[in-house]
Amino acid sequence: MKFETFKRQQLQDPAVKAEYDLLTPQYELIRQIIKLRQEQHLTQKALAEKTGIAQSAISRFESGNHNPSLEFLQRLELGLGKSVYVELR
């Protein structure tokens, strides 16, 4: 079975869908940070040096194993030359 088929089947379960929806913003943020870092040809180590964040913390964040603080994100924004905006909808 292909992953997309499995995912579609699982998301029919309301409990799975609710959990998936809760995690979507976190993983979208991770994808954006990785994309920006790669577009700037920065390794995790180079980004760590620019931000003063440990490379291991950046790795944990990018793998989804670290829930970042606003301060963490602000340090990343400075290192990437971008701005972080938080919006409640």
PyMOL Python script that loads the backbone (N, CA, C, O; Angstrom):
from pymol import cmd

cmd.read_pdbstr("""\
ATOM      1  N   MET A   1       0.846  -1.177   0.000  1.00  0.00           N
ATOM      2  CA  MET A   1       0.000   0.000   0.000  1.00  0.00           C
ATOM      3  C   MET A   1       0.890   1.238   0.000  1.00  0.00           C
ATOM      4  O   MET A   1       1.874   1.313   0.737  1.00  0.00           O
ATOM      5  N   LYS A   2       0.532   2.197  -0.830  1.00  0.00           N
ATOM      6  CA  LYS A   2       1.273   3.448  -0.902  1.00  0.00           C
ATOM      7  C   LYS A   2       0.947   4.311   0.312  1.00  0.00           C
ATOM      8  O   LYS A   2      -0.143   4.229   0.880  1.00  0.00           O
ATOM      9  N   PHE A   3       1.911   5.133   0.695  1.00  0.00           N
ATOM     10  CA  PHE A   3       1.745   5.971   1.873  1.00  0.00           C
ATOM     11  C   PHE A   3       0.532   6.883   1.750  1.00  0.00           C
ATOM     12  O   PHE A   3      -0.239   7.018   2.700  1.00  0.00           O
ATOM     13  N   GLU A   4       0.355   7.510   0.591  1.00  0.00           N
ATOM     14  CA  GLU A   4      -0.769   8.444   0.431  1.00  0.00           C
ATOM     15  C   GLU A   4      -2.107   7.736   0.615  1.00  0.00           C
ATOM     16  O   GLU A   4      -3.045   8.321   1.158  1.00  0.00           O
ATOM     17  N   THR A   5      -2.207   6.490   0.173  1.00  0.00           N
ATOM     18  CA  THR A   5      -3.434   5.714   0.364  1.00  0.00           C
ATOM     19  C   THR A   5      -3.651   5.439   1.843  1.00  0.00           C
ATOM     20  O   THR A   5      -4.757   5.597   2.361  1.00  0.00           O
ATOM     21  N   PHE A   6      -2.588   5.027   2.513  1.00  0.00           N
ATOM     22  CA  PHE A   6      -2.651   4.763   3.954  1.00  0.00           C
ATOM     23  C   PHE A   6      -3.046   6.028   4.715  1.00  0.00           C
ATOM     24  O   PHE A   6      -3.908   5.997   5.593  1.00  0.00           O
ATOM     25  N   LYS A   7      -2.400   7.139   4.364  1.00  0.00           N
ATOM     26  CA  LYS A   7      -2.684   8.411   5.034  1.00  0.00           C
ATOM     27  C   LYS A   7      -4.153   8.803   4.854  1.00  0.00           C
ATOM     28  O   LYS A   7      -4.822   9.185   5.814  1.00  0.00           O
ATOM     29  N   ARG A   8      -4.638   8.709   3.641  1.00  0.00           N
ATOM     30  CA  ARG A   8      -6.029   9.065   3.355  1.00  0.00           C
ATOM     31  C   ARG A   8      -6.988   8.210   4.176  1.00  0.00           C
ATOM     32  O   ARG A   8      -7.984   8.710   4.699  1.00  0.00           O
ATOM     33  N   GLN A   9      -6.681   6.910   4.287  1.00  0.00           N
ATOM     34  CA  GLN A   9      -7.522   6.001   5.079  1.00  0.00           C
ATOM     35  C   GLN A   9      -7.486   6.378   6.556  1.00  0.00           C
ATOM     36  O   GLN A   9      -8.528   6.417   7.211  1.00  0.00           O
ATOM     37  N   GLN A  10      -6.318   6.651   7.074  1.00  0.00           N
ATOM     38  CA  GLN A  10      -6.172   6.977   8.490  1.00  0.00           C
ATOM     39  C   GLN A  10      -6.864   8.290   8.843  1.00  0.00           C
ATOM     40  O   GLN A  10      -7.438   8.423   9.924  1.00  0.00           O
ATOM     41  N   LEU A  11      -6.809   9.251   7.938  1.00  0.00           N
ATOM     42  CA  LEU A  11      -7.411  10.556   8.218  1.00  0.00           C
ATOM     43  C   LEU A  11      -8.937  10.519   8.218  1.00  0.00           C
ATOM     44  O   LEU A  11      -9.581  11.513   8.553  1.00  0.00           O
ATOM     45  N   GLN A  12      -9.509   9.403   7.852  1.00  0.00           N
ATOM     46  CA  GLN A  12     -10.961   9.247   7.949  1.00  0.00           C
ATOM     47  C   GLN A  12     -11.395   9.033   9.398  1.00  0.00           C
ATOM     48  O   GLN A  12     -12.557   9.250   9.740  1.00  0.00           O
ATOM     49  N   ASP A  13     -10.470   8.610  10.240  1.00  0.00           N
ATOM     50  CA  ASP A  13     -10.733   8.434  11.667  1.00  0.00           C
ATOM     51  C   ASP A  13     -10.695   9.827  12.315  1.00  0.00           C
ATOM     52  O   ASP A  13      -9.666  10.498  12.241  1.00  0.00           O
ATOM     53  N   PRO A  14     -11.783  10.277  12.945  1.00  0.00           N
ATOM     54  CA  PRO A  14     -11.814  11.630  13.523  1.00  0.00           C
ATOM     55  C   PRO A  14     -10.710  11.893  14.545  1.00  0.00           C
ATOM     56  O   PRO A  14     -10.205  13.013  14.616  1.00  0.00           O
ATOM     57  N   ALA A  15     -10.326  10.902  15.329  1.00  0.00           N
ATOM     58  CA  ALA A  15      -9.270  11.101  16.332  1.00  0.00           C
ATOM     59  C   ALA A  15      -7.919  11.308  15.654  1.00  0.00           C
ATOM     60  O   ALA A  15      -7.141  12.168  16.064  1.00  0.00           O
ATOM     61  N   VAL A  16      -7.647  10.533  14.634  1.00  0.00           N
ATOM     62  CA  VAL A  16      -6.393  10.674  13.886  1.00  0.00           C
ATOM     63  C   VAL A  16      -6.370  12.024  13.180  1.00  0.00           C
ATOM     64  O   VAL A  16      -5.351  12.713  13.192  1.00  0.00           O
ATOM     65  N   LYS A  17      -7.474  12.400  12.573  1.00  0.00           N
ATOM     66  CA  LYS A  17      -7.579  13.683  11.853  1.00  0.00           C
ATOM     67  C   LYS A  17      -7.361  14.857  12.810  1.00  0.00           C
ATOM     68  O   LYS A  17      -6.679  15.820  12.460  1.00  0.00           O
ATOM     69  N   ALA A  18      -7.924  14.786  13.993  1.00  0.00           N
ATOM     70  CA  ALA A  18      -7.767  15.863  14.972  1.00  0.00           C
ATOM     71  C   ALA A  18      -6.301  16.022  15.377  1.00  0.00           C
ATOM     72  O   ALA A  18      -5.791  17.140  15.456  1.00  0.00           O
ATOM     73  N   GLU A  19      -5.636  14.913  15.629  1.00  0.00           N
ATOM     74  CA  GLU A  19      -4.218  14.959  16.009  1.00  0.00           C
ATOM     75  C   GLU A  19      -3.365  15.473  14.850  1.00  0.00           C
ATOM     76  O   GLU A  19      -2.453  16.277  15.045  1.00  0.00           O
ATOM     77  N   TYR A  20      -3.667  15.006  13.661  1.00  0.00           N
ATOM     78  CA  TYR A  20      -2.950  15.453  12.457  1.00  0.00           C
ATOM     79  C   TYR A  20      -3.092  16.967  12.291  1.00  0.00           C
ATOM     80  O   TYR A  20      -2.112  17.661  12.017  1.00  0.00           O
ATOM     81  N   ASP A  21      -4.297  17.465  12.455  1.00  0.00           N
ATOM     82  CA  ASP A  21      -4.539  18.899  12.315  1.00  0.00           C
ATOM     83  C   ASP A  21      -3.792  19.709  13.373  1.00  0.00           C
ATOM     84  O   ASP A  21      -3.340  20.819  13.093  1.00  0.00           O
ATOM     85  N   LEU A  22      -3.657  19.170  14.582  1.00  0.00           N
ATOM     86  CA  LEU A  22      -2.912  19.869  15.636  1.00  0.00           C
ATOM     87  C   LEU A  22      -1.422  19.987  15.302  1.00  0.00           C
ATOM     88  O   LEU A  22      -0.780  20.978  15.649  1.00  0.00           O
ATOM     89  N   LEU A  23      -0.882  18.977  14.631  1.00  0.00           N
ATOM     90  CA  LEU A  23       0.549  18.955  14.320  1.00  0.00           C
ATOM     91  C   LEU A  23       0.901  19.684  13.030  1.00  0.00           C
ATOM     92  O   LEU A  23       2.070  19.995  12.801  1.00  0.00           O
ATOM     93  N   THR A  24      -0.078  19.961  12.191  1.00  0.00           N
ATOM     94  CA  THR A  24       0.192  20.568  10.888  1.00  0.00           C
ATOM     95  C   THR A  24       0.961  21.887  10.979  1.00  0.00           C
ATOM     96  O   THR A  24       1.930  22.050  10.237  1.00  0.00           O
ATOM     97  N   PRO A  25       0.591  22.837  11.838  1.00  0.00           N
ATOM     98  CA  PRO A  25       1.357  24.101  11.887  1.00  0.00           C
ATOM     99  C   PRO A  25       2.825  23.889  12.273  1.00  0.00           C
ATOM    100  O   PRO A  25       3.713  24.542  11.725  1.00  0.00           O
ATOM    101  N   GLN A  26       3.075  22.986  13.207  1.00  0.00           N
ATOM    102  CA  GLN A  26       4.454  22.727  13.632  1.00  0.00           C
ATOM    103  C   GLN A  26       5.290  22.197  12.468  1.00  0.00           C
ATOM    104  O   GLN A  26       6.404  22.666  12.236  1.00  0.00           O
ATOM    105  N   TYR A  27       4.751  21.223  11.738  1.00  0.00           N
ATOM    106  CA  TYR A  27       5.521  20.639  10.646  1.00  0.00           C
ATOM    107  C   TYR A  27       5.639  21.578   9.451  1.00  0.00           C
ATOM    108  O   TYR A  27       6.615  21.505   8.705  1.00  0.00           O
ATOM    109  N   GLU A  28       4.668  22.448   9.261  1.00  0.00           N
ATOM    110  CA  GLU A  28       4.776  23.453   8.197  1.00  0.00           C
ATOM    111  C   GLU A  28       5.899  24.434   8.533  1.00  0.00           C
ATOM    112  O   GLU A  28       6.663  24.819   7.647  1.00  0.00           O
ATOM    113  N   LEU A  29       6.009  24.839   9.783  1.00  0.00           N
ATOM    114  CA  LEU A  29       7.089  25.726  10.211  1.00  0.00           C
ATOM    115  C   LEU A  29       8.443  25.053  10.004  1.00  0.00           C
ATOM    116  O   LEU A  29       9.382  25.686   9.520  1.00  0.00           O
ATOM    117  N   ILE A  30       8.550  23.795  10.362  1.00  0.00           N
ATOM    118  CA  ILE A  30       9.801  23.050  10.175  1.00  0.00           C
ATOM    119  C   ILE A  30      10.170  23.028   8.691  1.00  0.00           C
ATOM    120  O   ILE A  30      11.321  23.280   8.335  1.00  0.00           O
ATOM    121  N   ARG A  31       9.199  22.728   7.827  1.00  0.00           N
ATOM    122  CA  ARG A  31       9.469  22.701   6.379  1.00  0.00           C
ATOM    123  C   ARG A  31       9.973  24.062   5.892  1.00  0.00           C
ATOM    124  O   ARG A  31      10.895  24.128   5.079  1.00  0.00           O
ATOM    125  N   GLN A  32       9.373  25.143   6.386  1.00  0.00           N
ATOM    126  CA  GLN A  32       9.787  26.483   5.965  1.00  0.00           C
ATOM    127  C   GLN A  32      11.223  26.779   6.390  1.00  0.00           C
ATOM    128  O   GLN A  32      12.009  27.306   5.602  1.00  0.00           O
ATOM    129  N   ILE A  33      11.567  26.444   7.626  1.00  0.00           N
ATOM    130  CA  ILE A  33      12.921  26.710   8.133  1.00  0.00           C
ATOM    131  C   ILE A  33      13.946  25.906   7.342  1.00  0.00           C
ATOM    132  O   ILE A  33      14.979  26.444   6.944  1.00  0.00           O
ATOM    133  N   ILE A  34      13.672  24.628   7.111  1.00  0.00           N
ATOM    134  CA  ILE A  34      14.605  23.796   6.344  1.00  0.00           C
ATOM    135  C   ILE A  34      14.778  24.363   4.943  1.00  0.00           C
ATOM    136  O   ILE A  34      15.899  24.439   4.440  1.00  0.00           O
ATOM    137  N   LYS A  35      13.678  24.762   4.308  1.00  0.00           N
ATOM    138  CA  LYS A  35      13.746  25.319   2.954  1.00  0.00           C
ATOM    139  C   LYS A  35      14.593  26.581   2.926  1.00  0.00           C
ATOM    140  O   LYS A  35      15.450  26.730   2.054  1.00  0.00           O
ATOM    141  N   LEU A  36      14.366  27.493   3.870  1.00  0.00           N
ATOM    142  CA  LEU A  36      15.153  28.726   3.927  1.00  0.00           C
ATOM    143  C   LEU A  36      16.631  28.435   4.152  1.00  0.00           C
ATOM    144  O   LEU A  36      17.496  29.037   3.516  1.00  0.00           O
ATOM    145  N   ARG A  37      16.910  27.514   5.058  1.00  0.00           N
ATOM    146  CA  ARG A  37      18.310  27.170   5.349  1.00  0.00           C
ATOM    147  C   ARG A  37      18.980  26.610   4.102  1.00  0.00           C
ATOM    148  O   ARG A  37      20.107  26.986   3.781  1.00  0.00           O
ATOM    149  N   GLN A  38      18.295  25.714   3.399  1.00  0.00           N
ATOM    150  CA  GLN A  38      18.871  25.108   2.206  1.00  0.00           C
ATOM    151  C   GLN A  38      19.012  26.114   1.063  1.00  0.00           C
ATOM    152  O   GLN A  38      19.998  26.076   0.326  1.00  0.00           O
ATOM    153  N   GLU A  39      18.040  27.010   0.909  1.00  0.00           N
ATOM    154  CA  GLU A  39      18.135  28.044  -0.130  1.00  0.00           C
ATOM    155  C   GLU A  39      19.346  28.939   0.082  1.00  0.00           C
ATOM    156  O   GLU A  39      19.918  29.460  -0.875  1.00  0.00           O
ATOM    157  N   GLN A  40      19.732  29.115   1.339  1.00  0.00           N
ATOM    158  CA  GLN A  40      20.889  29.949   1.665  1.00  0.00           C
ATOM    159  C   GLN A  40      22.178  29.128   1.734  1.00  0.00           C
ATOM    160  O   GLN A  40      23.231  29.634   2.121  1.00  0.00           O
ATOM    161  N   HIS A  41      22.076  27.856   1.354  1.00  0.00           N
ATOM    162  CA  HIS A  41      23.223  26.939   1.341  1.00  0.00           C
ATOM    163  C   HIS A  41      23.912  26.869   2.695  1.00  0.00           C
ATOM    164  O   HIS A  41      25.139  26.844   2.790  1.00  0.00           O
ATOM    165  N   LEU A  42      23.088  26.836   3.744  1.00  0.00           N
ATOM    166  CA  LEU A  42      23.605  26.740   5.105  1.00  0.00           C
ATOM    167  C   LEU A  42      23.416  25.321   5.622  1.00  0.00           C
ATOM    168  O   LEU A  42      22.353  24.724   5.454  1.00  0.00           O
ATOM    169  N   THR A  43      24.436  24.798   6.238  1.00  0.00           N
ATOM    170  CA  THR A  43      24.294  23.549   6.972  1.00  0.00           C
ATOM    171  C   THR A  43      23.696  23.875   8.327  1.00  0.00           C
ATOM    172  O   THR A  43      23.618  25.041   8.715  1.00  0.00           O
ATOM    173  N   GLN A  44      23.281  22.857   9.036  1.00  0.00           N
ATOM    174  CA  GLN A  44      22.810  23.090  10.400  1.00  0.00           C
ATOM    175  C   GLN A  44      23.928  23.708  11.230  1.00  0.00           C
ATOM    176  O   GLN A  44      23.683  24.593  12.050  1.00  0.00           O
ATOM    177  N   LYS A  45      25.139  23.247  11.018  1.00  0.00           N
ATOM    178  CA  LYS A  45      26.278  23.773  11.776  1.00  0.00           C
ATOM    179  C   LYS A  45      26.490  25.257  11.482  1.00  0.00           C
ATOM    180  O   LYS A  45      26.729  26.044  12.398  1.00  0.00           O
ATOM    181  N   ALA A  46      26.403  25.640  10.210  1.00  0.00           N
ATOM    182  CA  ALA A  46      26.591  27.045   9.850  1.00  0.00           C
ATOM    183  C   ALA A  46      25.477  27.910  10.440  1.00  0.00           C
ATOM    184  O   ALA A  46      25.734  29.015  10.918  1.00  0.00           O
ATOM    185  N   LEU A  47      24.249  27.411  10.407  1.00  0.00           N
ATOM    186  CA  LEU A  47      23.141  28.162  11.006  1.00  0.00           C
ATOM    187  C   LEU A  47      23.335  28.274  12.515  1.00  0.00           C
ATOM    188  O   LEU A  47      23.033  29.309  13.109  1.00  0.00           O
ATOM    189  N   ALA A  48      23.836  27.219  13.125  1.00  0.00           N
ATOM    190  CA  ALA A  48      24.108  27.244  14.565  1.00  0.00           C
ATOM    191  C   ALA A  48      25.133  28.327  14.896  1.00  0.00           C
ATOM    192  O   ALA A  48      24.986  29.052  15.880  1.00  0.00           O
ATOM    193  N   GLU A  49      26.155  28.427  14.078  1.00  0.00           N
ATOM    194  CA  GLU A  49      27.190  29.445  14.315  1.00  0.00           C
ATOM    195  C   GLU A  49      26.632  30.859  14.158  1.00  0.00           C
ATOM    196  O   GLU A  49      27.023  31.768  14.890  1.00  0.00           O
ATOM    197  N   LYS A  50      25.720  31.044  13.205  1.00  0.00           N
ATOM    198  CA  LYS A  50      25.130  32.380  12.982  1.00  0.00           C
ATOM    199  C   LYS A  50      24.162  32.775  14.084  1.00  0.00           C
ATOM    200  O   LYS A  50      23.992  33.963  14.360  1.00  0.00           O
ATOM    201  N   THR A  51      23.522  31.792  14.722  1.00  0.00           N
ATOM    202  CA  THR A  51      22.462  32.087  15.683  1.00  0.00           C
ATOM    203  C   THR A  51      22.862  31.905  17.142  1.00  0.00           C
ATOM    204  O   THR A  51      22.207  32.426  18.044  1.00  0.00           O
ATOM    205  N   GLY A  52      23.937  31.166  17.363  1.00  0.00           N
ATOM    206  CA  GLY A  52      24.314  30.843  18.738  1.00  0.00           C
ATOM    207  C   GLY A  52      23.486  29.712  19.326  1.00  0.00           C
ATOM    208  O   GLY A  52      23.553  29.432  20.523  1.00  0.00           O
ATOM    209  N   ILE A  53      22.702  29.065  18.468  1.00  0.00           N
ATOM    210  CA  ILE A  53      21.912  27.893  18.886  1.00  0.00           C
ATOM    211  C   ILE A  53      22.761  26.652  18.633  1.00  0.00           C
ATOM    212  O   ILE A  53      23.435  26.565  17.606  1.00  0.00           O
ATOM    213  N   ALA A  54      22.739  25.713  19.536  1.00  0.00           N
ATOM    214  CA  ALA A  54      23.499  24.480  19.343  1.00  0.00           C
ATOM    215  C   ALA A  54      22.998  23.742  18.102  1.00  0.00           C
ATOM    216  O   ALA A  54      21.794  23.688  17.850  1.00  0.00           O
ATOM    217  N   GLN A  55      23.917  23.179  17.335  1.00  0.00           N
ATOM    218  CA  GLN A  55      23.549  22.425  16.140  1.00  0.00           C
ATOM    219  C   GLN A  55      22.607  21.285  16.492  1.00  0.00           C
ATOM    220  O   GLN A  55      21.701  20.963  15.724  1.00  0.00           O
ATOM    221  N   SER A  56      22.819  20.676  17.646  1.00  0.00           N
ATOM    222  CA  SER A  56      21.955  19.566  18.062  1.00  0.00           C
ATOM    223  C   SER A  56      20.514  20.043  18.292  1.00  0.00           C
ATOM    224  O   SER A  56      19.566  19.303  18.032  1.00  0.00           O
ATOM    225  N   ALA A  57      20.354  21.277  18.778  1.00  0.00           N
ATOM    226  CA  ALA A  57      19.002  21.825  18.981  1.00  0.00           C
ATOM    227  C   ALA A  57      18.324  22.088  17.636  1.00  0.00           C
ATOM    228  O   ALA A  57      17.126  21.849  17.483  1.00  0.00           O
ATOM    229  N   ILE A  58      19.087  22.578  16.673  1.00  0.00           N
ATOM    230  CA  ILE A  58      18.528  22.785  15.334  1.00  0.00           C
ATOM    231  C   ILE A  58      18.138  21.445  14.725  1.00  0.00           C
ATOM    232  O   ILE A  58      17.085  21.334  14.097  1.00  0.00           O
ATOM    233  N   SER A  59      18.961  20.446  14.902  1.00  0.00           N
ATOM    234  CA  SER A  59      18.656  19.107  14.395  1.00  0.00           C
ATOM    235  C   SER A  59      17.388  18.550  15.035  1.00  0.00           C
ATOM    236  O   SER A  59      16.532  18.000  14.341  1.00  0.00           O
ATOM    237  N   ARG A  60      17.264  18.690  16.353  1.00  0.00           N
ATOM    238  CA  ARG A  60      16.059  18.208  17.042  1.00  0.00           C
ATOM    239  C   ARG A  60      14.823  18.938  16.535  1.00  0.00           C
ATOM    240  O   ARG A  60      13.780  18.320  16.322  1.00  0.00           O
ATOM    241  N   PHE A  61      14.933  20.251  16.340  1.00  0.00           N
ATOM    242  CA  PHE A  61      13.809  21.022  15.813  1.00  0.00           C
ATOM    243  C   PHE A  61      13.429  20.538  14.425  1.00  0.00           C
ATOM    244  O   PHE A  61      12.254  20.291  14.153  1.00  0.00           O
ATOM    245  N   GLU A  62      14.410  20.402  13.544  1.00  0.00           N
ATOM    246  CA  GLU A  62      14.133  20.014  12.167  1.00  0.00           C
ATOM    247  C   GLU A  62      13.574  18.593  12.063  1.00  0.00           C
ATOM    248  O   GLU A  62      12.868  18.276  11.105  1.00  0.00           O
ATOM    249  N   SER A  63      13.879  17.747  13.026  1.00  0.00           N
ATOM    250  CA  SER A  63      13.353  16.377  12.997  1.00  0.00           C
ATOM    251  C   SER A  63      11.996  16.272  13.687  1.00  0.00           C
ATOM    252  O   SER A  63      11.386  15.203  13.704  1.00  0.00           O
ATOM    253  N   GLY A  64      11.525  17.380  14.254  1.00  0.00           N
ATOM    254  CA  GLY A  64      10.228  17.371  14.918  1.00  0.00           C
ATOM    255  C   GLY A  64      10.283  16.908  16.359  1.00  0.00           C
ATOM    256  O   GLY A  64       9.248  16.632  16.966  1.00  0.00           O
ATOM    257  N   ASN A  65      11.495  16.822  16.917  1.00  0.00           N
ATOM    258  CA  ASN A  65      11.656  16.337  18.282  1.00  0.00           C
ATOM    259  C   ASN A  65      11.890  17.450  19.297  1.00  0.00           C
ATOM    260  O   ASN A  65      12.323  17.195  20.421  1.00  0.00           O
ATOM    261  N   HIS A  66      11.603  18.674  18.900  1.00  0.00           N
ATOM    262  CA  HIS A  66      11.793  19.821  19.799  1.00  0.00           C
ATOM    263  C   HIS A  66      10.701  20.832  19.495  1.00  0.00           C
ATOM    264  O   HIS A  66      10.523  21.236  18.346  1.00  0.00           O
ATOM    265  N   ASN A  67       9.987  21.231  20.503  1.00  0.00           N
ATOM    266  CA  ASN A  67       8.949  22.241  20.350  1.00  0.00           C
ATOM    267  C   ASN A  67       9.596  23.589  20.655  1.00  0.00           C
ATOM    268  O   ASN A  67       9.918  23.859  21.812  1.00  0.00           O
ATOM    269  N   PRO A  68       9.795  24.440  19.652  1.00  0.00           N
ATOM    270  CA  PRO A  68      10.594  25.650  19.855  1.00  0.00           C
ATOM    271  C   PRO A  68       9.862  26.734  20.634  1.00  0.00           C
ATOM    272  O   PRO A  68       8.638  26.859  20.575  1.00  0.00           O
ATOM    273  N   SER A  69      10.641  27.501  21.352  1.00  0.00           N
ATOM    274  CA  SER A  69      10.105  28.690  22.022  1.00  0.00           C
ATOM    275  C   SER A  69      10.107  29.838  21.010  1.00  0.00           C
ATOM    276  O   SER A  69      10.726  29.743  19.950  1.00  0.00           O
ATOM    277  N   LEU A  70       9.425  30.895  21.343  1.00  0.00           N
ATOM    278  CA  LEU A  70       9.436  32.078  20.489  1.00  0.00           C
ATOM    279  C   LEU A  70      10.858  32.641  20.402  1.00  0.00           C
ATOM    280  O   LEU A  70      11.275  33.109  19.343  1.00  0.00           O
ATOM    281  N   GLU A  71      11.594  32.598  21.499  1.00  0.00           N
ATOM    282  CA  GLU A  71      12.988  33.072  21.489  1.00  0.00           C
ATOM    283  C   GLU A  71      13.833  32.264  20.511  1.00  0.00           C
ATOM    284  O   GLU A  71      14.647  32.834  19.784  1.00  0.00           O
ATOM    285  N   PHE A  72      13.651  30.943  20.483  1.00  0.00           N
ATOM    286  CA  PHE A  72      14.366  30.072  19.555  1.00  0.00           C
ATOM    287  C   PHE A  72      14.077  30.502  18.118  1.00  0.00           C
ATOM    288  O   PHE A  72      14.992  30.621  17.302  1.00  0.00           O
ATOM    289  N   LEU A  73      12.796  30.736  17.814  1.00  0.00           N
ATOM    290  CA  LEU A  73      12.399  31.141  16.465  1.00  0.00           C
ATOM    291  C   LEU A  73      12.948  32.516  16.104  1.00  0.00           C
ATOM    292  O   LEU A  73      13.328  32.756  14.958  1.00  0.00           O
ATOM    293  N   GLN A  74      12.989  33.413  17.076  1.00  0.00           N
ATOM    294  CA  GLN A  74      13.534  34.753  16.823  1.00  0.00           C
ATOM    295  C   GLN A  74      15.030  34.680  16.515  1.00  0.00           C
ATOM    296  O   GLN A  74      15.526  35.433  15.677  1.00  0.00           O
ATOM    297  N   ARG A  75      15.737  33.795  17.174  1.00  0.00           N
ATOM    298  CA  ARG A  75      17.166  33.625  16.893  1.00  0.00           C
ATOM    299  C   ARG A  75      17.368  33.037  15.502  1.00  0.00           C
ATOM    300  O   ARG A  75      18.293  33.421  14.787  1.00  0.00           O
ATOM    301  N   LEU A  76      16.485  32.090  15.115  1.00  0.00           N
ATOM    302  CA  LEU A  76      16.559  31.535  13.765  1.00  0.00           C
ATOM    303  C   LEU A  76      16.275  32.611  12.724  1.00  0.00           C
ATOM    304  O   LEU A  76      16.951  32.673  11.697  1.00  0.00           O
ATOM    305  N   GLU A  77      15.279  33.461  12.983  1.00  0.00           N
ATOM    306  CA  GLU A  77      14.920  34.500  12.018  1.00  0.00           C
ATOM    307  C   GLU A  77      16.098  35.431  11.771  1.00  0.00           C
ATOM    308  O   GLU A  77      16.350  35.829  10.634  1.00  0.00           O
ATOM    309  N   LEU A  78      16.810  35.775  12.815  1.00  0.00           N
ATOM    310  CA  LEU A  78      17.970  36.644  12.648  1.00  0.00           C
ATOM    311  C   LEU A  78      19.050  35.965  11.814  1.00  0.00           C
ATOM    312  O   LEU A  78      19.659  36.588  10.945  1.00  0.00           O
ATOM    313  N   GLY A  79      19.280  34.687  12.085  1.00  0.00           N
ATOM    314  CA  GLY A  79      20.292  33.941  11.347  1.00  0.00           C
ATOM    315  C   GLY A  79      19.934  33.735   9.887  1.00  0.00           C
ATOM    316  O   GLY A  79      20.817  33.618   9.037  1.00  0.00           O
ATOM    317  N   LEU A  80      18.642  33.689   9.593  1.00  0.00           N
ATOM    318  CA  LEU A  80      18.183  33.474   8.223  1.00  0.00           C
ATOM    319  C   LEU A  80      17.819  34.784   7.512  1.00  0.00           C
ATOM    320  O   LEU A  80      17.481  34.782   6.328  1.00  0.00           O
ATOM    321  N   GLY A  81      17.891  35.902   8.249  1.00  0.00           N
ATOM    322  CA  GLY A  81      17.550  37.183   7.654  1.00  0.00           C
ATOM    323  C   GLY A  81      16.068  37.309   7.330  1.00  0.00           C
ATOM    324  O   GLY A  81      15.695  37.967   6.359  1.00  0.00           O
ATOM    325  N   LYS A  82      15.240  36.692   8.127  1.00  0.00           N
ATOM    326  CA  LYS A  82      13.790  36.708   7.911  1.00  0.00           C
ATOM    327  C   LYS A  82      13.096  37.213   9.160  1.00  0.00           C
ATOM    328  O   LYS A  82      13.740  37.480  10.175  1.00  0.00           O
ATOM    329  N   SER A  83      11.776  37.342   9.082  1.00  0.00           N
ATOM    330  CA  SER A  83      10.971  37.756  10.226  1.00  0.00           C
ATOM    331  C   SER A  83       9.949  36.682  10.554  1.00  0.00           C
ATOM    332  O   SER A  83       9.380  36.053   9.661  1.00  0.00           O
ATOM    333  N   VAL A  84       9.726  36.483  11.828  1.00  0.00           N
ATOM    334  CA  VAL A  84       8.722  35.533  12.282  1.00  0.00           C
ATOM    335  C   VAL A  84       7.465  36.319  12.627  1.00  0.00           C
ATOM    336  O   VAL A  84       7.527  37.333  13.322  1.00  0.00           O
ATOM    337  N   TYR A  85       6.336  35.850  12.142  1.00  0.00           N
ATOM    338  CA  TYR A  85       5.040  36.440  12.485  1.00  0.00           C
ATOM    339  C   TYR A  85       4.183  35.349  13.070  1.00  0.00           C
ATOM    340  O   TYR A  85       4.084  34.261  12.502  1.00  0.00           O
ATOM    341  N   VAL A  86       3.560  35.624  14.199  1.00  0.00           N
ATOM    342  CA  VAL A  86       2.657  34.685  14.842  1.00  0.00           C
ATOM    343  C   VAL A  86       1.259  35.234  14.666  1.00  0.00           C
ATOM    344  O   VAL A  86       1.005  36.411  14.919  1.00  0.00           O
ATOM    345  N   GLU A  87       0.351  34.371  14.231  1.00  0.00           N
ATOM    346  CA  GLU A  87      -1.001  34.816  13.953  1.00  0.00           C
ATOM    347  C   GLU A  87      -1.980  33.789  14.507  1.00  0.00           C
ATOM    348  O   GLU A  87      -1.833  32.587  14.283  1.00  0.00           O
ATOM    349  N   LEU A  88      -2.965  34.273  15.221  1.00  0.00           N
ATOM    350  CA  LEU A  88      -4.034  33.415  15.700  1.00  0.00           C
ATOM    351  C   LEU A  88      -5.220  33.615  14.783  1.00  0.00           C
ATOM    352  O   LEU A  88      -5.583  34.744  14.454  1.00  0.00           O
ATOM    353  N   ARG A  89      -5.821  32.517  14.373  1.00  0.00           N
ATOM    354  CA  ARG A  89      -6.974  32.614  13.473  1.00  0.00           C
ATOM    355  C   ARG A  89      -8.183  32.005  14.119  1.00  0.00           C
ATOM    356  O   ARG A  89      -9.259  31.987  13.522  1.00  0.00           O
TER     357      ARG A  89
END
""", "prot")
cmd.dss("prot")
cmd.show_as("cartoon", "prot")
cmd.util.cbc("prot")
cmd.orient("prot")
